[in-house]
Amino acid sequence: MEVVLIIALFIILFIVPLWKICKRAGMQPMVSVIAAIPFVGVAIVSAILALKEWPLDDVDKIKKGVR
């Protein structure tokens, strides 16, 4: 029973927010499921999000006249 509670807590604390962040970043939300990989999953998803060019970056470049 405790294991189920820990898994549910992990899903609520990590997977759901990452799902929404990935969707907002223009990525497939299923990328957030990678966070379920023990020890390295959250680091992998964080690296993907950190190194990806976000859609709002394009809008900022257009406003500044940079192409």
Backbone hydrogen bonds, N-H to C=O, Kabsch-Sander energy under -0.5 kcal/mol:
donor,donor_aa,acceptor,acceptor_aa,energy
5,L,1,M,-1.7
6,I,2,E,-2.2
7,I,3,V,-2.4
8,A,4,V,-2.4
9,L,5,L,-2.2
10,F,6,I,-2.3
11,I,7,I,-2.4
12,I,8,A,-2.2
13,L,9,L,-2.5
14,F,10,F,-2.5
15,I,10,F,-0.9
16,V,11,I,-2.2
18,L,14,F,-2.2
19,W,15,I,-2.4
20,K,16,V,-1.9
21,I,17,P,-2.3
22,C,18,L,-2.8
23,K,19,W,-1.9
24,R,20,K,-2.1
25,A,21,I,-1.8
26,G,23,K,-1.1
27,M,22,C,-2.7
31,V,28,Q,-1.9
32,S,29,P,-1.9
33,V,30,M,-1.5
34,I,31,V,-1.7
35,A,32,S,-1.4
36,A,33,V,-2.0
37,I,34,I,-2.1
40,V,38,P,-1.8
41,G,37,I,-2.0
44,I,40,V,-2.4
45,V,41,G,-2.4
46,S,42,V,-2.4
47,A,43,A,-2.3
48,I,44,I,-2.4
49,L,45,V,-2.5
50,A,46,S,-2.3
51,L,47,A,-2.2
52,K,48,I,-1.1
54,W,52,K,-0.6
57,D,54,W,-1.0
58,D,54,W,-0.9
58,D,55,P,-0.5
59,V,55,P,-1.2
60,D,56,L,-2.2
61,K,57,D,-2.1
62,I,58,D,-2.1
63,K,59,V,-2.2
64,K,60,D,-1.8
65,G,61,K,-1.0
66,V,61,K,-2.3
